[in-house]
Amino acid sequence: MGNKFVSQISVYTQQQTRWVPRSSDMNGGGEQGGELVMLTYGEEALFNALVITDTTAHQSLAVANDNPEGVPYDQVYAVYKTALVTSTLNQAVALQPIWSRDRATWYSFGTATNVIAYGGTGPAQTGIIALSTPSQYLPYVGLIATCATAPTSGALNGWLERLG
C-alpha cells in the first residue's frame, strides 16, 4: 500500500484523508502493515466556550447529519459521527446525545457520558461520545449538557467529528 496507493486515489480523496501510522504489531505490521487510511470530513462546533453557571439543561448547536456542500454522497459519511468534548468546568457535566428529524423536536438516545470536574491545573477534562453507528441514521444530532451542581468557573467546548 503506502505511497503506491496514494497515486491511485483522487485529489479530492487525498485532501480528505488523514494518514495514521500503523504500529508494527497490528495486523501483521512490518512490510504488510503499511499505513491506515481514515477519511475525515471535517468537524462542526457543538459547544463553543459555553459557560455554565446553573443546573439547567443546555442544548448544543444542532448539526445536520449530511454531506457538506459539494461533497459527493457517501453513506459512510452519514453514519460515523463522534462528539469530542473538553471541559474546564469546576463541576462534573453529563452529556446526553440527542437527535431530531426536523430540528424542532429532539429525542435523547443512548446513555449520558459524564465528564469529571476540572481540577484547575493541567489539560482540560475530556469526553468522547459516539453519536451514530452503521445501523442507524439520525438526520440531526447534538448534545445536552447538564451539571448536578452549578459550576462557578470554566467552560465547555465540543465538536462533531465526521469520520469515514
RAUR-V898497 format. One record per helix or strand of 2 or more residues. SS is the DSSP state (hx for helix, st for strand). FROM is the first residue (numbers start at 1). TO is the last residue. If there is no record, write none. Layout:
SS:FROM:TO / SS:FROM:TO
//
This chain:
hx:2:6 / hx:11:15 / st:17:21 / hx:30:33 / st:35:50 / st:58:59 / st:63:64 / hx:75:79 / st:81:87 / st:93:100 / st:106:108 / st:113:115 / st:125:132 / st:140:146 / st:156:163
//
